[in-house]
Amino acid sequence: MANWFELMARVYPHIEEIRPKDASIHAEKGELVLIDVREAHEVARSGKARGAIHIPLMMIRHKANARGPNFDPALDPAKSFALYCENGSKAIQAARMMKKMGYEDVYNMGSFREWLNAKLPVE
């Protein structure tokens, strides 16, 4: 039987954080895929990080399921990913979903505001 800590680790896997500047550098080199998990109206209002793919939080489970009919090939489990949202809460949820699905290199970049504050490119 698993102890409390093991159970919590399964429910809430640890997600490493990555700073927007570092994520930008790795994404530019093709070493990391940026994923914007905000709703469409949020992206329409403020744009998204240059090169990021937009997959709302509620679609991550479908788009990241390599055996499902809605799998997005941009979400190849062999790649590394940094997720962000408006304030960081949806990004961590999406990252945990991906971890539970077997993705290994998943990072929480936090909020899009941090990207903007770092004056990184937007599209």
Secondary structure by P-SEA (a helix, b strand, c coil): cccaaaaaaaaccbbbbbcaaaaaaaaaaccbbbbbcccaaaaaaccccccbbbbcccccccccccccccccccccccccbbbbcccaaaaaaaaaaaaaaccccccccccaaaaaaaccccc
